[in-house]
């Protein structure tokens, strides 16, 4: 009986020691992994936009809201909706943070806003939000202000006028409305920007001294198989597959004299240009930040490419952030 008890004690003692050792090893491994993650995240360069530190690569929201800009491949919208579930969207934001991407740009889609709230307030997510209201400020400015207030109450980090709206307001010569939206953001102590597809938006804002804190402007070259040909570029809103930046050369010339930060988007023309080509082109030609839609499995690779493109940038326009 004593022999049995001795063996039993020895077994329990050994088991406890083994358990403790496993726990210690797991803790060490967890700390090591966390340190490695922090090291990778810290390698992503950032810029300063009116006091807000923004990573040089930002996470675009279109894939998360399932608006994929997939040209005539309509099934891709449904495919994206099945892939980017709420759980996958959270995983995507977590991966972005681990790779140093600290800011997300997205529209006011109710479903995605709920996920953002859950991620930040229930799961401890840190990613910053730059959001554009989709209410039309010229139709009902009080409604637009109400939407802005709701976003601020959620924890909005920066605000901008939706590019689709800004393009239209310029075409309709409602320039004072653009100024009001920019001032609204500033009145609420937020970095306040203007989005644009049409370069005329930037020209008008600069001419009228509207002075946003940043621009979000489309920018990509046309050197890809489905890129628009010169004879196609008649109207800035012509239905041309893969077209978002009407004249990249003119964009470069206009933006070189713009003193506020420039976040470039549609840089890959919705997947037509690989990031290895798109990212250096964008940084070399004057943009301060890249806004890119990414699936979770693309983030690590794209973050590495963005860091390299920033480090090797050869540009004449000074960094404005």
Beta strands, then each sheet from edge to edge (+ up, - down):
strand 1: 46-49
strand 2: 52-55
strand 3: 57-60
strand 4: 103-107
strand 5: 128-132
strand 6: 158-161
strand 7: 191-196
strand 8: 214-218
strand 9: 261-265
strand 10: 289-292
sheet 1: 1+ 2-
sheet 2: 3+ 4+ 5+ 6+ 7+ 8+ 9+ 10+ 3+
end
